[in-house]
Amino acid sequence: MIAPKIMVVEDDEPLCVLLRYNLEAEGYQVEVISRGDEADLRLQESIPDLLVLDWMVPAVSGIELCRRLRMRPETERLPIIMLTARGEETDRVRGLSTGADDYLVKPFSTPEFIARVRALLRRAKPEVLSTVLKVGDIVLDRESHRVFRSKQEVRLGPTEFRLLEFMMQHPGRVFSRSQLLDNVWGETIYIDERTVDVHVGRLRKAVNQGRLPDVIRTIRGAGYAIRES
């Protein structure tokens, strides 16, 4: 299973270490950024499954970043947990009305934080936790590592399986080659973007056998997407 990706935007280094350690112990992929402007740029390149956002990070505040994200179609539904030292009711109302899905006042307990993360992912993005994904007539079973289309099993290599799994978590959304490289191969792996075309071609050939319609869209100059139905 591709582990859910969580971005933490926080400038308190000891807290960053604590959050990263506990999130990774739960099996999540974690990226930590200390400045709001850097997080804003990064979120335009790669969108995580959940954002943990401190209210008072440098350069661009968490509340302003949250407002910007809710104005963009690609991040308007991004699950966001706001962290803050502000405990007044008016501040909580402001944070939630700006678009945060949940709100934690510092200091908070680690078990409560992890429980909030799990609950928000389960509610907002159940597909990242589900063991079985279904898009159209394609069914992907993460536990048995098997794929079926129109009830016929499809044989895939490990990379094609991860590629299909990732795209099925976001049906209809177009991903560039660089985004697919980051999310399927990993940011630390350095390979040519044309490799993505090769694996998409293999995946397309495997899932479109016979006279079945092509479920993978190629958007010239943009990337690839899996059709929603």
LOMAR-636705 format. One record per residue: residue number from 1; x negated, y, z of N, C-alpha, C in turn; residue in one letter. Coordinates in Angstrom, 1 decimal. Atoms other than C-alpha are relative to their C-alpha. Example, Ala and Ser with C-alpha at 12.3 -4.5 7.8 and 13.67 -1.06 7.14 Angstrom:
PADO  num     n.u     n.v     n.w    ca.u    ca.v    ca.w     c.u     c.v     c.w  residuo
PADO    1    -0.9    -1.2     0.0   -12.3    -4.5     7.8    -0.9     1.2     0.0        A
PADO    2     0.9    -1.1     0.0   -13.7    -1.1     7.1     0.8     1.1     0.8        S
! end
This chain:
PADO  num     n.u     n.v     n.w    ca.u    ca.v    ca.w     c.u     c.v     c.w  residuo
PADO    1    -0.8    -1.2     0.0     0.0     0.0     0.0    -0.9     1.2     0.0        M
PADO    2     0.7    -1.3     0.0    -1.2     3.5    -0.8     0.5     0.8     1.3        I
PADO    3    -0.3    -0.6    -1.2    -1.4     5.2     2.6     0.6     1.4    -0.2        A
PADO    4    -0.5    -1.4     0.1     0.7     8.4     3.0    -1.1     1.0     0.3        P
PADO    5     1.0    -1.0    -0.2    -1.4    11.5     2.7     0.5     1.2     0.8        K
PADO    6    -0.4    -1.1    -0.9    -1.3    14.2     5.4    -1.0     1.0    -0.1        I
PADO    7     1.0    -1.1     0.0    -2.9    17.6     5.1     0.3     0.8     1.4        M
PADO    8     0.0    -0.8    -1.2    -3.7    19.4     8.4    -0.6     1.3    -0.2        V
PADO    9     0.5    -1.4     0.2    -4.1    23.2     8.2    -0.1     0.6     1.4        V
PADO   10     0.2    -0.3    -1.4    -5.6    24.1    11.6    -1.5     0.5     0.1        E
PADO   11     1.3    -0.6    -0.1    -8.6    26.3    12.6    -0.7    -0.4     1.4        D
PADO   12     0.5     0.4    -1.3    -9.0    24.8    16.1    -0.8    -1.3    -0.2        D
PADO   13     0.8     1.2     0.4   -11.9    22.3    15.5     0.3    -1.2     0.9        E
PADO   14    -0.3     1.2    -0.8   -11.4    20.1    18.6     1.4    -0.6    -0.2        P
PADO   15    -1.3     0.5     0.3    -7.7    19.8    17.8     0.0    -0.7    -1.3        L
PADO   16     0.1     0.6     1.3    -8.5    19.0    14.2    -0.6    -1.4     0.1        C
PADO   17     0.6     1.4    -0.3   -10.8    16.1    15.4     1.0    -0.9     0.6        V
PADO   18    -1.0     0.9    -0.7    -8.1    14.8    17.7     1.1    -0.4    -1.0        L
PADO   19    -1.0     0.3     0.9    -5.4    15.0    15.0    -0.4    -1.0    -1.0        L
PADO   20     0.5     0.9     1.1    -7.5    13.4    12.3    -0.2    -1.4     0.6        R
PADO   21     0.3     1.3    -0.6    -8.6    10.6    14.6     1.3    -0.8     0.2        Y
PADO   22    -1.2     0.7    -0.3    -5.1     9.7    15.7     0.9    -0.3    -1.3        N
PADO   23    -0.7     0.3     1.3    -3.5    10.0    12.2    -0.7    -1.1    -0.8        L
PADO   24     0.7     1.0     0.7    -6.2     7.9    10.6     0.1    -1.4     0.7        E
PADO   25    -0.3     1.2    -0.7    -5.7     5.3    13.4     1.3    -0.6    -0.3        A
PADO   26    -1.3     0.5     0.4    -2.1     5.1    12.3     0.0    -0.5    -1.5        E
PADO   27     0.1     0.4     1.4    -3.3     4.4     8.7     0.3     1.0    -1.0        G
PADO   28    -0.2    -1.1     1.0    -2.7     7.8     7.1    -1.3     0.4    -0.6        Y
PADO   29     1.2    -0.7     0.6    -5.1     9.5     4.7     0.1     1.4     0.5        Q
PADO   30    -0.1    -1.3    -0.6    -6.0    12.8     6.2    -1.0     1.0    -0.6        V
PADO   31     0.9    -1.1     0.5    -7.4    16.1     4.8     0.2     1.2     0.9        E
PADO   32    -0.1    -1.2    -0.9    -8.2    19.0     7.1    -0.6     1.2    -0.6        V
PADO   33     0.4    -1.3     0.6    -8.4    22.6     6.0     0.2     1.0     1.1        I
PADO   34     0.0    -0.9    -1.1    -9.2    25.5     8.4     0.6     1.4    -0.4        S
PADO   35    -0.4    -1.3     0.4    -8.0    28.5     6.3     1.3    -0.1    -0.8        R
PADO   36    -1.2     0.0     0.7    -4.6    29.4     4.9    -0.1     0.2    -1.5        G
PADO   37     0.2    -0.2     1.4    -5.9    30.7     1.6    -0.6    -1.2    -0.7        D
PADO   38     0.5     1.3     0.6    -7.9    27.5     1.0     1.0    -1.0    -0.1        E
PADO   39    -1.1     1.0     0.1    -4.9    25.4     1.8     0.9     0.3    -1.1        A
PADO   40    -0.9    -0.4     1.1    -2.8    27.4    -0.6    -0.5    -0.5    -1.4        D
PADO   41     0.7     0.4     1.2    -5.3    26.7    -3.4     0.1    -1.5    -0.2        L
PADO   42     0.0     1.5     0.0    -5.6    23.0    -2.5     1.4    -0.6    -0.3        R
PADO   43    -1.4     0.5     0.2    -1.8    22.6    -2.4     0.4     0.2    -1.5        L
PADO   44    -0.3    -0.2     1.4    -1.7    23.8    -6.0    -0.6    -1.1    -0.9        Q
PADO   45     0.7     1.1     0.7    -4.0    21.0    -7.0     0.5    -1.4     0.4        E
PADO   46    -0.5     1.3    -0.4    -2.7    18.1    -4.9     1.0     0.2     1.2        S
PADO   47    -1.0    -0.1    -1.0     0.4    17.8    -2.8     0.1    -1.2     0.9        I
PADO   48     0.0     1.1    -0.9     0.3    15.6     0.3     1.5    -0.5     0.2        P
PADO   49    -1.3     0.5    -0.3     3.2    13.5     1.6     0.6     0.8     1.2        D
PADO   50    -0.5    -0.8    -1.2     3.4    15.7     4.8    -1.1     1.1     0.3        L
PADO   51     1.0    -1.0    -0.4     1.8    19.0     5.9     0.2     0.4     1.4        L
PADO   52     0.1    -0.5    -1.3     0.8    19.9     9.4    -0.6     1.3     0.0        V
PADO   53     0.4    -1.3     0.3     0.6    23.6     9.5     0.0     0.9     1.3        L
PADO   54     0.1    -0.9    -1.1    -0.7    25.9    12.3     0.5     1.4    -0.4        D
PADO   55    -0.6    -1.4     0.3     1.1    29.3    12.6    -1.0     1.0    -0.3        W
PADO   56     1.0    -1.1     0.1    -2.0    31.4    13.0    -1.3    -0.4    -0.5        M
PADO   57     1.3     0.3     0.7    -4.7    30.1    10.6    -0.5     1.3    -0.7        V
PADO   58     0.6    -1.2     0.6    -7.1    32.7     9.1     0.4     0.2    -1.5        P
PADO   59    -0.2    -0.5     1.4    -6.6    34.6     5.8     1.4     0.0    -0.4        A
PADO   60    -1.4     0.0     0.2    -3.1    33.5     5.1     0.7    -0.8     1.1        V
PADO   61    -0.6     0.7    -1.2    -0.9    32.7     8.1     0.8    -1.2    -0.4        S
PADO   62    -0.8     1.2     0.3     0.9    29.4     8.4     1.4     0.4    -0.4        G
PADO   63    -1.4    -0.4     0.3     4.3    31.2     8.4     0.1     0.5    -1.4        I
PADO   64     0.0    -0.5     1.4     3.4    33.0     5.1    -0.2    -1.1    -1.0        E
PADO   65     0.3     1.1     0.9     2.0    29.8     3.6     1.3    -0.8    -0.2        L
PADO   66    -1.2     0.8     0.0     5.2    28.0     4.5     1.0     0.7    -0.9        C
PADO   67    -0.9    -0.8     0.8     7.3    30.8     2.9    -0.4    -0.2    -1.5        R
PADO   68     0.4     0.2     1.4     5.2    30.5    -0.4     0.4    -1.4    -0.5        R
PADO   69    -0.2     1.4     0.4     5.5    26.7    -0.5     1.5    -0.2    -0.3        L
PADO   70    -1.4     0.2     0.2     9.3    26.9    -0.2     0.5     0.7    -1.2        R
PADO   71    -0.4    -0.7     1.2     9.4    29.2    -3.2    -0.4    -0.7    -1.3        M
PADO   72     0.5     0.7     1.2     7.6    26.8    -5.5     0.8    -1.3    -0.2        R
PADO   73    -0.8     1.2     0.2     9.7    24.0    -7.1    -0.8    -1.3     0.4        P
PADO   74     0.7     1.2    -0.3     6.9    21.4    -6.6    -0.2    -0.2     1.5        E
PADO   75     0.2     0.2    -1.5     6.6    22.0    -2.8     1.2     0.5     0.8        T
PADO   76    -1.1    -0.5    -0.8    10.1    23.2    -1.9     0.6    -1.0     0.9        E
PADO   77    -0.5     1.1    -0.9    10.8    19.8    -0.3    -1.1    -0.7     0.7        R
PADO   78     1.1     0.6    -0.7     7.4    19.1     1.1     0.3     0.0     1.5        L
PADO   79    -0.2     0.0    -1.4     7.8    18.0     4.7    -1.1     0.7     0.8        P
PADO   80     0.9    -0.8    -0.7     6.2    20.5     7.1     0.3     0.0     1.5        I
PADO   81    -0.1    -0.1    -1.4     5.5    20.3    10.8    -0.8     1.3     0.4        I
PADO   82     0.7    -1.2    -0.4     4.6    23.7    12.3    -0.6    -0.1     1.4        M
PADO   83     0.7     0.0    -1.3     2.1    23.9    15.2    -0.2     1.4     0.4        L
PADO   84     0.2    -1.4    -0.4     2.0    27.0    17.3    -0.1     0.1     1.6        T
PADO   85     0.0    -0.3    -1.5     1.3    28.4    20.8     1.2     0.9     0.4        A
PADO   86    -1.1    -0.8    -0.2     4.4    30.5    20.4     1.2    -0.9     0.4        R
PADO   87    -1.0     0.9    -0.5     7.1    28.9    22.6     1.4     0.7     0.1        G
PADO   88    -1.3    -0.7    -0.1     9.8    31.6    22.5     1.0    -0.5    -1.0        E
PADO   89    -1.0     0.5     0.9    13.1    30.6    21.0     0.1     0.8    -1.3        E
PADO   90    -0.1    -0.8     1.3    13.0    33.5    18.5    -1.1    -0.4    -0.9        T
PADO   91     1.1     0.5     0.8     9.6    32.2    17.3     0.4    -1.3    -0.7        D
PADO   92    -0.4     1.3     0.5    11.0    28.7    16.9     1.0     0.2    -1.1        R
PADO   93    -1.1    -0.2     1.0    14.0    30.0    15.0    -0.7     0.6    -1.3        V
PADO   94     0.7    -0.6     1.2    11.7    32.1    12.7    -0.8    -1.1    -0.8        R
PADO   95     0.8     1.1     0.7     9.4    29.1    12.0     0.9    -0.9    -0.8        G
PADO   96    -1.0     1.0     0.6    12.4    26.8    11.2     0.7     0.7    -1.2        L
PADO   97    -0.7    -0.7     1.1    14.2    29.5     9.1    -0.9     0.3    -1.2        S
PADO   98     0.9    -0.2     1.1    11.1    30.0     7.0    -0.2    -1.2    -0.8        T
PADO   99     0.1     1.2     0.8    11.2    26.4     6.0    -0.6    -1.2     0.6        G
PADO  100     0.6     1.2    -0.7     9.4    24.2     8.5     1.1    -1.0     0.4        A
PADO  101    -0.9     1.0    -0.3    11.1    20.9     9.1     0.0    -0.4     1.5        D
PADO  102     0.1     0.3    -1.4     9.9    20.5    12.6    -1.0     0.9     0.7        D
PADO  103     0.7    -1.0    -0.7     8.1    22.5    15.3    -0.6    -0.5     1.3        Y
PADO  104     0.6     0.5    -1.2     5.6    21.6    18.0    -0.8     1.2     0.7        L
PADO  105     0.7    -1.0    -0.7     4.4    24.0    20.7    -1.2    -0.6     0.7        V
PADO  106     1.2     0.4    -0.7     0.9    23.7    22.0     0.0     0.4     1.4        K
PADO  107     0.5     1.4     0.2    -0.2    21.9    24.1     1.1    -1.0    -0.1        P
PADO  108    -1.0     1.1     0.2     1.7    18.8    22.9    -0.8    -1.3     0.2        F
PADO  109     0.6     1.3    -0.2     1.1    15.1    23.6    -0.3    -0.7    -1.4        S
PADO  110     0.3     0.7     1.2    -0.5    13.0    20.9     1.1    -1.0    -0.4        T
PADO  111    -1.1     0.9     0.4     2.2    10.3    21.1     1.2     0.7    -0.6        P
PADO  112    -1.2    -0.7     0.5     4.9    12.9    20.6    -0.3     0.5    -1.4        E
PADO  113     0.4    -0.4     1.3     3.0    14.3    17.6     0.1    -1.1    -1.0        F
PADO  114     0.0     1.1     0.9     2.6    10.9    16.0     1.5    -0.4    -0.3        I
PADO  115    -1.4     0.4     0.2     6.3    10.1    16.6     0.7     1.0    -0.9        A
PADO  116    -0.6    -1.0     0.8     7.3    13.4    15.0    -0.4    -0.2    -1.5        R
PADO  117     0.5     0.3     1.4     5.1    12.6    11.9     0.8    -1.2    -0.6        V
PADO  118    -0.6     1.2     0.5     6.6     9.1    11.6     1.5     0.3    -0.3        R
PADO  119    -1.4    -0.3     0.2    10.2    10.4    12.0     0.2     0.9    -1.2        A
PADO  120    -0.2    -0.9     1.2     9.8    13.2     9.4    -0.3    -0.7    -1.3        L
PADO  121     0.3     0.7     1.2     8.2    10.9     6.9     1.1    -1.0    -0.3        L
PADO  122    -1.1     1.0     0.2    10.9     8.3     7.4     1.3     0.7    -0.5        R
PADO  123    -1.2    -0.7     0.4    13.6    10.9     7.0    -0.1     0.7    -1.4        R
PADO  124     0.2    -0.8     1.2    12.1    13.1     4.2    -0.5    -0.8    -1.2        A
PADO  125     0.7     0.7     1.1    10.0    10.6     2.2     0.0    -1.5     0.4        K
PADO  126     0.0     1.5    -0.4    11.2     7.0     3.0    -0.7    -0.8    -1.0        P
PADO  127     0.7     0.8     1.0     9.6     5.8    -0.2    -1.5    -0.2     0.3        E
PADO  128     1.4     0.2    -0.4     6.1     6.3     1.3    -0.2    -1.1     1.0        V
PADO  129     0.1     1.0    -1.1     6.9     3.9     4.1     0.7    -1.3    -0.4        L
PADO  130    -0.7     1.2     0.4     9.1     1.4     2.3    -0.9    -1.1    -0.6        S
PADO  131     0.8     1.1     0.6     7.7    -2.0     1.4     0.4    -0.4    -1.4        T
PADO  132    -0.5     0.2     1.4     9.8    -2.2    -1.8     0.4     1.3    -0.6        V
PADO  133    -0.4    -1.2     0.8    10.0     0.5    -4.4     0.8    -0.4    -1.2        L
PADO  134    -0.8     0.3     1.1    12.6     0.6    -7.1     0.3     1.3    -0.8        K
PADO  135    -0.3    -1.1     0.9    12.8     3.0   -10.1     0.6    -0.7    -1.3        V
PADO  136    -0.6     0.6     1.2    15.2     2.1   -12.9     0.1    -1.5     0.2        G
PADO  137     0.0     1.5    -0.1    14.8    -1.6   -13.6    -1.3    -0.6     0.5        D
PADO  138     1.3     0.5    -0.5    11.3    -1.8   -12.1     0.1    -0.1     1.5        I
PADO  139     0.0     0.2    -1.5    10.9    -3.3    -8.6    -1.5    -0.3     0.3        V
PADO  140     1.3     0.3    -0.4     7.5    -3.2    -6.9     0.0    -0.3     1.5        L
PADO  141     0.1     0.5    -1.4     6.9    -5.2    -3.7    -1.4     0.2     0.5        D
PADO  142     1.3    -0.3    -0.5     4.0    -3.8    -1.7    -0.6    -1.2     0.8        R
PADO  143     0.5     1.1    -0.9     3.7    -6.8     0.7    -0.5    -1.2    -0.9        E
PADO  144     0.4     1.2     0.9     3.6    -9.6    -2.0    -0.8     0.4    -1.1        S
PADO  145     0.8    -0.5     1.1     1.8    -7.3    -4.5     0.5    -0.5    -1.3        H
PADO  146    -0.6     0.5     1.2     4.3    -8.3    -7.2     0.9     1.1    -0.6        R
PADO  147    -0.8    -1.0     0.7     6.1    -6.2    -9.8     1.0    -0.8    -1.0        V
PADO  148    -1.0     0.6     0.9     9.3    -7.1   -11.7     0.7     1.1    -0.8        F
PADO  149    -0.8    -0.9     0.8    11.0    -5.5   -14.6     1.2    -0.8    -0.6        R
PADO  150    -1.2     0.7     0.5    14.6    -6.5   -15.5    -0.1    -1.5     0.5        S
PADO  151     0.1     1.2    -0.7    14.0    -9.4   -13.1    -1.1    -1.0    -0.5        K
PADO  152     1.2     0.8     0.5    10.9   -10.7   -15.1    -1.2     0.6     0.6        Q
PADO  153     1.2    -0.5    -0.7     7.6   -10.6   -13.3    -1.0     0.6    -1.0        E
PADO  154     1.0    -0.7     0.8     5.0    -8.2   -14.7    -1.4    -0.2     0.7        V
PADO  155     1.3     0.3    -0.6     1.3    -9.2   -14.2    -0.8     1.3    -0.2        R
PADO  156     0.9    -1.2     0.0    -0.9    -6.2   -13.3    -1.3    -0.2     0.7        L
PADO  157     1.3     0.0    -0.7    -4.5    -5.7   -12.3     0.1     0.9     1.2        G
PADO  158     0.0    -0.8    -1.2    -5.3    -4.0    -9.0     0.2     1.5    -0.2        P
PADO  159    -0.1    -1.5     0.3    -5.8    -0.5   -10.5     1.3     0.4    -0.6        T
PADO  160    -1.3    -0.3     0.6    -2.7    -0.7   -12.6     1.2    -0.1     1.0        E
PADO  161    -1.0     0.1    -1.1    -0.7    -1.8    -9.5     0.0     1.3     0.8        F
PADO  162     0.1    -1.2    -0.8    -1.9     1.2    -7.5     0.5     1.2    -0.8        R
PADO  163    -0.5    -1.1     0.8    -1.2     3.5   -10.4     1.5     0.0    -0.1        L
PADO  164    -1.5     0.2     0.1     2.4     2.2   -10.8     0.6     0.4     1.3        L
PADO  165    -0.5    -0.2    -1.4     2.9     2.3    -7.0     0.0     1.5     0.3        E
PADO  166     0.1    -1.5    -0.3     1.8     6.0    -6.8     1.1     0.7    -0.8        F
PADO  167    -1.0    -0.7     0.9     4.0     7.1    -9.8     1.4    -0.3     0.5        M
PADO  168    -1.4     0.3    -0.4     7.0     5.2    -8.4     0.4     0.7     1.3        M
PADO  169    -0.3    -0.8    -1.2     6.7     7.2    -5.2     0.6     1.3    -0.4        Q
PADO  170    -0.3    -1.3     0.4     7.3    10.3    -7.2     0.7    -0.1    -1.4        H
PADO  171    -0.6     0.1     1.3     9.7     9.4   -10.1     0.4     1.3    -0.6        P
PADO  172    -0.4    -1.3     0.8    10.1    12.1   -12.8    -1.1     1.0     0.1        G
PADO  173     1.0    -1.0    -0.2     7.1    14.1   -11.5    -1.2    -0.2    -0.9        R
PADO  174     1.2     0.1     1.0     4.3    14.8   -14.0    -1.3     0.2     0.8        V
PADO  175     1.3    -0.1    -0.7     0.8    14.2   -12.7    -1.1     0.1    -1.1        F
PADO  176     1.2    -0.1     0.9    -2.4    15.4   -14.4    -0.9    -1.1     0.2        S
PADO  177     1.0     1.0    -0.1    -5.3    13.1   -15.0    -0.8     0.2     1.3        R
PADO  178     0.8    -0.3    -1.2    -7.2    14.8   -12.2     0.8    -0.4     1.3        S
PADO  179    -0.8     0.3    -1.1    -4.3    14.4    -9.8     0.1    -1.5     0.2        Q
PADO  180    -0.1     1.4    -0.1    -4.0    10.7   -10.6    -1.4    -0.6     0.5        L
PADO  181     1.3     0.4    -0.5    -7.8    10.3   -10.1    -0.1     0.1     1.5        L
PADO  182     0.1    -0.3    -1.4    -7.6    11.9    -6.7     0.9    -1.0     0.8        D
PADO  183    -1.0     0.7    -0.8    -4.5     9.9    -5.5    -0.1    -1.5    -0.2        N
PADO  184     0.1     1.4     0.3    -5.2     6.5    -7.1    -1.4    -0.6     0.2        V
PADO  185     1.3     0.5    -0.1    -8.9     6.2    -7.3    -0.7     0.6     1.3        W
PADO  186     0.6    -0.7    -1.2    -9.8     8.6    -4.4    -0.9     1.1    -0.4        G
PADO  187     0.8    -1.2     0.3   -11.5    11.9    -4.2    -1.5    -0.2    -0.1        E
PADO  188     1.4     0.2    -0.1   -14.9    10.4    -3.5    -0.5    -0.8    -1.2        T
PADO  189     0.4     0.8     1.1   -14.9     8.3    -6.7    -0.2     0.9    -1.2        I
PADO  190     0.3    -0.8     1.1   -16.5    10.0    -9.7     0.0    -0.8    -1.3        Y
PADO  191    -0.2     0.6     1.3   -15.2     8.7   -13.0     0.6     0.9    -1.0        I
PADO  192    -0.5    -0.8     1.0   -14.3    10.2   -16.3     1.5     0.0     0.0        D
PADO  193    -1.4    -0.1     0.1   -10.7    11.5   -16.7     0.6    -0.9    -1.1        E
PADO  194    -0.5     0.9     1.1   -10.4     9.4   -19.9     0.3    -1.4     0.5        R
PADO  195    -0.3     1.3    -0.6   -10.5     6.3   -17.7     1.5    -0.1     0.4        T
PADO  196    -1.4     0.0    -0.3    -7.0     7.3   -16.6     0.8    -0.4    -1.2        V
PADO  197    -0.7     0.3     1.2    -5.8     7.1   -20.2     0.0    -1.5    -0.3        D
PADO  198     0.2     1.4     0.2    -7.2     3.6   -20.4     0.9    -0.8     0.8        V
PADO  199    -0.8     0.8    -1.0    -5.4     2.3   -17.3     1.5     0.3    -0.2        H
PADO  200    -1.5    -0.3     0.3    -2.1     4.1   -18.2     0.4    -0.8    -1.2        V
PADO  201    -0.2     0.8     1.2    -2.4     2.4   -21.6     0.3    -1.5     0.4        G
PADO  202    -0.2     1.4    -0.4    -2.8    -1.0   -19.9     1.3    -0.2     0.8        R
PADO  203    -1.3     0.1    -0.8     0.1    -0.3   -17.5     1.2     0.0    -0.9        L
PADO  204    -1.1    -0.2     0.9     2.3     0.8   -20.3     0.2    -1.3    -0.8        R
PADO  205    -0.1     1.3     0.7     1.6    -2.4   -22.3     0.6    -1.1     0.8        K
PADO  206    -0.5     1.1    -0.9     2.3    -4.6   -19.3     1.5     0.2     0.3        A
PADO  207    -1.4    -0.2    -0.5     5.6    -3.0   -18.2     1.0     0.1    -1.2        V
PADO  208    -0.9    -0.2     1.1     7.0    -2.4   -21.7     0.0    -1.2    -1.0        N
PADO  209     0.0     1.1     0.9     6.8    -5.9   -23.1     1.3    -0.2    -0.7        Q
PADO  210    -1.2     0.3     0.7     9.2    -7.0   -25.7     0.6     1.3    -0.6        G
PADO  211    -0.7    -1.2     0.6    11.8    -4.4   -26.8     0.5     0.9     1.1        R
PADO  212    -0.4    -0.9    -1.1    12.1    -2.7   -23.4    -0.4     1.4    -0.3        L
PADO  213     0.4    -1.4     0.3    12.1     1.1   -23.6    -1.2     0.4     0.9        P
PADO  214     1.2    -0.5    -0.7     8.9     2.9   -22.5     0.4     0.8     1.2        D
PADO  215    -0.4    -0.6    -1.2     9.2     3.9   -18.9    -1.0     1.1     0.4        V
PADO  216     1.1    -1.0    -0.3     6.0     6.1   -18.9     0.0     1.1    -1.0        I
PADO  217     0.0    -1.2     0.9     6.2     9.6   -20.3    -1.4     0.5    -0.1        R
PADO  218     1.2    -0.7     0.2     3.2    11.2   -21.8     0.3     1.4    -0.4        T
PADO  219    -0.3    -1.4     0.2     3.4    15.0   -21.6    -1.3     0.6    -0.5        I
PADO  220     1.3    -0.5     0.6     0.7    16.5   -24.0    -0.4     1.2     0.8        R
PADO  221     0.6    -1.1    -0.7    -1.6    18.8   -22.1     0.3     0.1     1.4        G
PADO  222    -0.4     0.0    -1.4     0.0    18.0   -18.8    -0.4    -1.3     0.8        A
PADO  223     0.3     1.3    -0.7    -0.3    14.3   -17.9     1.1    -1.0    -0.2        G
PADO  224    -0.9     1.1     0.1     2.0    11.4   -17.1     1.0     0.0     1.0        Y
PADO  225    -1.0     0.1    -1.0     5.2    10.6   -15.4     0.8    -1.3    -0.2        A
PADO  226    -0.8     1.2     0.2     7.4     7.6   -14.8     1.5     0.5     0.0        I
PADO  227    -1.4    -0.5     0.2    11.0     8.0   -16.0     0.8    -0.4     1.2        R
PADO  228    -0.8     0.2    -1.2    13.6     8.2   -13.2     1.0    -1.1    -0.3        E
PADO  229    -1.0     1.0     0.3    16.0     5.9   -15.0    -0.1    -0.5    -1.4        S
! end
